[in-house]
Amino acid sequence: MSRTTRPARRALGAALAAATALTLAACSAIDPGPDDATDASTGTVTLVTHDSFALSDGLIEQFEEQSGLQVETVTPGDGGSLVNQLVLTKDAPLGDVAFGIDNSFASRAIDAGVLAPYTSAVPAAADAEQYAPDASGSLTAVDVGDVCLNVDHEWFAAHGVAEPVTLDDLTQPAYRDLLVVTNAATSSPGMAFLLATVGAFGEDGWQGYWEQLQANGVKVVESWSDAYDVDFTGGSGAGSRPVVLSYASSPPFTVPEGGSEPTTGALLGTCFRQVEYAGVLANAENPEGAQAFVDFLLSDAVQADIPGSMYMYPVSSAVELPEEWARWAPLSDAPFQVAPADVEQHRDEWIRAWTDIVTR
């Protein structure tokens, strides 16, 4: 969800793109089947999403051709900004369908009445049910991924410093001024990492942990691209911080041309499981088109495209993941968790407390 862009694919991107193309060829284009497809009216369907939404060339065009709809896209910003804008405009929504609301902000969107219930009949919807934030049917899971700290192997090797492994390690003097994260108030990865620390240290301990990070020189930036592409030494190479908040799926995209291994790695003991949802917006001008677009996001073709285009895991169990993901992008065996009811009750309070700490 959020990211403004995700890691450049570099050499591995071509391999992933080729694998995706083969998978797409085996899929039934974007049509979930005549019995399951939504009967959308013609016209325009407007997607409101975060600014890292991406699909391979041709997929949106296939949807438009088969549905008779034209897709327009509105991108208010990062994942947190997306939800904020949806809430502010709920009586006159920015579009018809939203994608990119994640599990750290889902309850806010639902409680604000931003969404209209819709249950897709596409087969992958059955796989998505396990990630439903509640029983309202307002949001349908499209992809999942682990938000984790990533390290630049080359930097640590060159500087003779042992790589951190745990959250606690980042409070030690050896890692002073080495960590960059994103803003929990506006970035869904930033919020996910805040929740990881709540899950790790508890409601009574997470603030003390962030005070230690602050004292140890953590840098907070607004967006994923600011952190990864500007400050991270393993991104563009021009940054000065070798530990960055990113995703467990980021390392495969750092395999250098002619190389066989990533130059970065995810710290799987620092993760929070993120789920990204799609939903029909309440008061949408084209609710049928919005439903059709939700079906499209669950189609075989889009689900197979998600790893290579949005660097997340698809919810569909029918998708065969790229081989590189099994080697270098595994999900965490034990991501930190926070009960959805606790997130709903304390989100704003936690964000205020976090902001107070990191802006001192």
C-alpha positions as CSV (number, residue, x, y, z in Angstrom):
1,M,0.0,0.0,0.0
2,S,2.4,3.4,1.6
3,R,5.1,3.4,-0.9
4,T,5.2,6.1,-3.5
5,T,7.2,3.8,-5.7
6,R,8.7,0.4,-4.9
7,P,12.3,-0.7,-5.5
8,A,13.5,-0.5,-9.0
9,R,13.6,-3.9,-10.6
10,R,17.1,-3.7,-12.0
11,A,18.3,-6.9,-13.6
12,L,15.8,-9.1,-11.8
13,G,12.9,-7.1,-13.1
14,A,13.3,-8.5,-16.6
15,A,13.2,-12.0,-15.3
16,L,10.1,-11.2,-13.2
17,A,8.4,-9.5,-16.1
18,A,9.0,-12.6,-18.3
19,A,7.7,-14.9,-15.6
20,T,4.7,-12.7,-15.2
21,A,4.0,-12.7,-18.9
22,L,4.1,-16.5,-19.0
23,T,1.8,-16.7,-16.0
24,L,-0.6,-14.2,-17.6
25,A,-0.6,-16.2,-20.8
26,A,-1.8,-19.2,-18.8
27,C,-4.5,-17.1,-17.2
28,S,-7.9,-16.4,-18.7
29,A,-7.1,-12.7,-19.4
30,I,-9.0,-10.6,-16.9
31,D,-12.4,-12.2,-17.1
32,P,-13.3,-14.1,-14.0
33,G,-15.9,-16.0,-16.0
34,P,-19.3,-15.3,-17.4
35,D,-21.1,-16.5,-14.2
36,D,-19.0,-14.3,-11.9
37,A,-18.3,-11.1,-13.8
38,T,-20.1,-8.0,-12.6
39,D,-22.6,-6.5,-15.2
40,A,-21.0,-3.0,-15.2
41,S,-22.6,-0.1,-17.0
42,T,-20.6,1.6,-19.7
43,G,-19.0,5.0,-19.0
44,T,-16.2,5.8,-16.6
45,V,-15.0,4.2,-13.4
46,T,-12.7,6.3,-11.2
47,L,-10.2,4.6,-9.1
48,V,-8.9,6.4,-6.0
49,T,-5.6,4.9,-4.9
50,H,-2.1,5.5,-3.4
51,D,0.6,6.7,-5.7
52,S,2.4,3.4,-6.0
53,F,-0.5,1.5,-7.7
54,A,0.9,-0.1,-10.8
55,L,-0.1,-2.9,-13.2
56,S,1.7,-4.2,-16.2
57,D,1.1,-2.5,-19.5
58,G,-2.1,-3.7,-21.2
59,L,-4.0,-5.0,-18.2
60,I,-6.1,-1.9,-17.6
61,E,-6.7,-1.7,-21.4
62,Q,-8.0,-5.3,-21.4
63,F,-10.3,-4.4,-18.5
64,E,-11.6,-1.4,-20.4
65,E,-12.1,-3.4,-23.6
66,Q,-14.0,-6.2,-21.9
67,S,-16.0,-4.1,-19.5
68,G,-16.8,-1.2,-21.8
69,L,-15.6,1.2,-19.0
70,Q,-12.9,3.8,-19.2
71,V,-10.7,3.9,-16.1
72,E,-9.6,7.2,-14.6
73,T,-7.2,7.3,-11.6
74,V,-7.0,9.8,-8.7
75,T,-3.9,9.5,-6.4
76,P,-4.2,11.7,-3.2
77,G,-0.8,10.5,-2.0
78,D,0.5,7.8,0.3
79,G,-1.7,5.2,2.0
80,G,-2.4,7.2,5.1
81,S,-3.2,10.3,3.0
82,L,-5.5,8.2,0.8
83,V,-7.7,7.3,3.8
84,N,-7.6,10.8,5.1
85,Q,-8.9,12.1,1.8
86,L,-11.5,9.4,1.5
87,V,-12.9,10.4,4.9
88,L,-12.8,14.1,4.2
89,T,-14.7,13.6,0.8
90,K,-17.1,10.8,1.8
91,D,-20.2,12.9,1.0
92,A,-18.8,13.8,-2.5
93,P,-16.3,11.0,-3.1
94,L,-13.3,11.5,-5.3
95,G,-14.2,8.4,-7.3
96,D,-16.1,5.1,-7.4
97,V,-13.7,2.5,-6.1
98,A,-10.7,2.6,-3.8
99,F,-7.5,0.5,-3.7
100,G,-4.7,0.7,-1.1
101,I,-6.5,1.0,2.2
102,D,-4.5,-1.2,4.5
103,N,-5.2,-3.0,7.7
104,S,-3.7,-0.2,9.8
105,F,-6.2,2.3,8.5
106,A,-9.1,0.0,7.5
107,S,-11.2,0.5,10.6
108,R,-11.0,4.3,10.2
109,A,-12.4,4.1,6.7
110,I,-15.1,1.6,7.7
111,D,-16.2,3.6,10.8
112,A,-16.3,6.8,8.8
113,G,-18.9,5.3,6.4
114,V,-16.6,5.7,3.4
115,L,-17.4,2.3,1.9
116,A,-20.4,0.4,0.6
117,P,-20.6,-3.4,1.1
118,Y,-19.7,-5.6,-1.8
119,T,-18.9,-9.3,-1.9
120,S,-17.2,-10.5,-5.1
121,A,-18.0,-13.8,-6.7
122,V,-14.6,-14.2,-8.3
123,P,-12.9,-17.4,-7.1
124,A,-10.0,-15.5,-5.4
125,A,-12.5,-13.8,-3.2
126,A,-12.6,-17.0,-1.1
127,D,-8.9,-16.7,-0.5
128,A,-9.4,-13.0,0.5
129,E,-11.9,-13.8,3.2
130,Q,-9.3,-14.7,5.7
131,Y,-8.0,-11.2,5.7
132,A,-11.4,-9.4,6.0
133,P,-11.1,-6.6,8.6
134,D,-14.7,-7.2,9.8
135,A,-17.9,-8.8,8.8
136,S,-19.3,-5.8,7.0
137,G,-18.1,-6.8,3.5
138,S,-16.8,-3.3,3.0
139,L,-13.3,-4.2,2.0
140,T,-11.8,-7.0,-0.1
141,A,-8.2,-8.0,0.4
142,V,-6.1,-7.9,-2.8
143,D,-2.6,-8.4,-1.7
144,V,-0.4,-8.9,1.5
145,G,3.1,-8.2,2.4
146,D,5.4,-7.8,5.4
147,V,6.7,-4.3,6.3
148,C,10.2,-4.9,7.7
149,L,13.5,-3.2,8.2
150,N,15.9,-3.8,5.3
151,V,19.7,-3.7,5.5
152,D,22.4,-2.9,2.9
153,H,24.8,-5.9,3.1
154,E,27.5,-4.1,1.1
155,W,27.6,-1.1,3.5
156,F,27.9,-3.3,6.6
157,A,30.6,-5.4,5.1
158,A,32.6,-2.4,3.9
159,H,32.4,-0.7,7.3
160,G,33.1,-3.8,9.4
161,V,29.9,-3.5,11.4
162,A,27.7,-6.4,12.2
163,E,24.3,-6.2,10.7
164,P,21.4,-5.6,13.2
165,V,19.0,-8.5,13.6
166,T,16.3,-7.3,16.1
167,L,14.4,-4.2,16.9
168,D,16.4,-3.8,20.1
169,D,19.7,-3.8,18.2
170,L,18.7,-0.5,16.5
171,T,18.9,1.3,19.9
172,Q,22.6,0.4,20.4
173,P,25.4,2.9,19.8
174,A,26.8,0.9,16.9
175,Y,23.7,1.8,14.9
176,R,23.5,5.5,15.7
177,D,22.3,7.6,12.7
178,L,21.9,4.5,10.5
179,L,18.1,4.0,10.4
180,V,15.5,5.8,8.3
181,V,11.8,5.2,8.5
182,T,8.6,6.8,7.2
183,N,6.0,9.0,8.9
184,A,3.5,6.9,10.8
185,A,0.9,9.7,10.5
186,T,0.9,9.8,6.7
187,S,2.5,6.6,5.5
188,S,1.0,3.1,5.7
189,P,4.4,1.4,6.0
190,G,5.3,3.9,8.7
191,M,2.1,3.1,10.6
192,A,2.7,-0.6,10.1
193,F,6.2,-0.2,11.7
194,L,4.7,1.7,14.6
195,L,2.3,-1.2,15.1
196,A,5.2,-3.6,14.9
197,T,6.8,-1.8,17.9
198,V,3.5,-1.8,19.8
199,G,3.2,-5.6,19.1
200,A,6.8,-6.1,20.2
201,F,7.0,-3.9,23.3
202,G,3.4,-3.6,24.4
203,E,1.2,-0.6,25.1
204,D,3.4,0.3,28.1
205,G,6.7,-0.2,26.3
206,W,6.6,1.0,22.7
207,Q,7.0,4.7,23.6
208,G,10.1,4.0,25.5
209,Y,11.5,2.1,22.5
210,W,10.9,5.0,20.2
211,E,12.5,7.4,22.7
212,Q,15.6,5.2,22.5
213,L,15.4,5.2,18.7
214,Q,15.1,9.0,18.7
215,A,18.1,9.3,21.0
216,N,20.0,7.0,18.7
217,G,19.4,9.2,15.6
218,V,16.5,7.7,13.7
219,K,15.5,9.8,10.7
220,V,11.8,10.1,9.8
221,V,10.8,11.1,6.3
222,E,7.4,11.5,4.6
223,S,7.4,8.7,2.0
224,W,8.8,5.3,1.1
225,S,10.6,6.7,-1.9
226,D,12.2,9.4,0.3
227,A,13.5,6.8,2.6
228,Y,14.5,4.1,0.0
229,D,15.7,6.2,-2.9
230,V,17.2,9.2,-1.1
231,D,18.4,8.1,2.3
232,F,19.1,4.4,2.0
233,T,22.6,3.4,0.9
234,G,21.2,0.4,-0.8
235,G,18.6,2.3,-2.9
236,S,20.1,4.9,-5.3
237,G,23.5,4.4,-3.6
238,A,23.7,8.1,-2.7
239,G,22.2,7.9,0.8
240,S,24.0,7.6,4.1
241,R,21.7,5.2,6.1
242,P,22.1,1.5,5.6
243,V,18.9,0.4,7.5
244,V,15.6,1.4,5.9
245,L,11.9,0.7,6.5
246,S,10.7,-1.3,3.5
247,Y,9.2,-4.7,2.7
248,A,10.2,-8.3,2.9
249,S,9.8,-8.5,-0.8
250,S,12.3,-5.7,-1.5
251,P,15.6,-7.6,-1.6
252,P,15.0,-9.5,-4.9
253,F,14.9,-6.2,-6.7
254,T,18.4,-5.4,-5.6
255,V,20.2,-8.2,-7.5
256,P,22.8,-6.3,-9.6
257,E,23.2,-6.9,-13.3
258,G,25.2,-10.0,-13.7
259,G,24.8,-10.9,-10.0
260,S,23.2,-13.8,-8.4
261,E,22.2,-12.5,-5.0
262,P,20.6,-9.4,-3.6
263,T,22.7,-6.6,-2.1
264,T,20.1,-6.1,0.6
265,G,18.2,-8.3,3.0
266,A,15.0,-8.0,5.1
267,L,15.2,-8.4,8.9
268,L,12.3,-10.9,9.3
269,G,12.3,-10.4,13.1
270,T,11.1,-6.8,12.7
271,C,8.0,-7.3,10.5
272,F,4.3,-6.3,10.6
273,R,1.9,-8.1,8.2
274,Q,0.2,-5.5,5.9
275,V,-2.9,-6.3,3.9
276,E,-4.1,-4.0,1.1
277,Y,-7.8,-3.8,0.3
278,A,-10.2,-2.6,-2.4
279,G,-13.7,-1.3,-1.8
280,V,-16.6,0.3,-3.5
281,L,-17.0,3.9,-2.3
282,A,-20.3,4.9,-0.7
283,N,-22.2,7.5,-2.9
284,A,-20.2,6.4,-5.9
285,E,-21.5,7.6,-9.3
286,N,-20.8,4.3,-10.9
287,P,-21.2,1.5,-8.2
288,E,-21.6,-1.2,-10.8
289,G,-18.3,-0.1,-12.4
290,A,-16.7,-0.1,-9.0
291,Q,-17.8,-3.6,-8.4
292,A,-16.4,-4.7,-11.7
293,F,-13.1,-3.1,-10.9
294,V,-12.9,-5.0,-7.6
295,D,-13.6,-8.2,-9.5
296,F,-10.8,-7.2,-11.9
297,L,-8.3,-6.8,-9.1
298,L,-9.1,-10.4,-8.0
299,S,-8.8,-11.8,-11.5
300,D,-6.1,-14.4,-12.3
301,A,-4.3,-12.0,-14.6
302,V,-4.0,-9.2,-12.0
303,Q,-3.3,-11.5,-9.1
304,A,-0.4,-13.0,-11.1
305,D,0.9,-9.6,-12.0
306,I,1.0,-8.2,-8.4
307,P,4.4,-9.6,-7.4
308,G,6.2,-8.1,-10.4
309,S,4.2,-4.8,-10.5
310,M,3.4,-4.0,-6.9
311,Y,5.9,-6.3,-5.1
312,M,3.3,-7.7,-2.8
313,Y,2.0,-11.3,-2.4
314,P,-1.3,-11.9,-4.1
315,V,-4.2,-13.2,-2.0
316,S,-5.1,-15.8,-4.7
317,S,-3.8,-19.3,-3.9
318,A,-3.9,-20.1,-7.6
319,V,-0.9,-17.9,-8.4
320,E,2.5,-19.4,-8.7
321,L,5.0,-17.0,-7.2
322,P,8.3,-16.2,-9.0
323,E,11.1,-18.5,-7.9
324,E,13.2,-15.5,-6.7
325,W,10.6,-14.7,-4.1
326,A,10.9,-18.2,-2.5
327,R,14.6,-17.6,-2.2
328,W,14.9,-14.0,-1.2
329,A,11.5,-12.6,-0.3
330,P,9.9,-15.0,2.2
331,L,7.2,-13.7,4.6
332,S,8.1,-13.6,8.2
333,D,7.2,-16.8,10.2
334,A,6.2,-14.6,13.2
335,P,5.3,-11.0,12.3
336,F,4.3,-8.8,15.2
337,Q,0.6,-8.4,15.7
338,V,-1.8,-6.0,17.2
339,A,-5.5,-6.8,17.6
340,P,-7.7,-4.9,15.2
341,A,-9.9,-3.7,18.0
342,D,-6.8,-2.2,19.7
343,V,-5.7,-0.5,16.5
344,E,-9.2,1.0,16.1
345,Q,-9.4,2.2,19.7
346,H,-5.8,3.6,20.0
347,R,-4.7,4.6,16.5
348,D,-5.0,8.3,16.8
349,E,-3.7,8.3,20.4
350,W,-0.6,6.3,19.3
351,I,0.0,8.5,16.3
352,R,-0.1,11.6,18.5
353,A,2.3,10.1,21.0
354,W,4.6,8.9,18.3
355,T,4.6,12.3,16.7
356,D,5.4,14.0,20.0
357,I,8.4,11.7,20.4
358,V,10.0,11.9,17.0
359,T,9.5,15.7,16.7
360,R,11.3,16.6,20.0
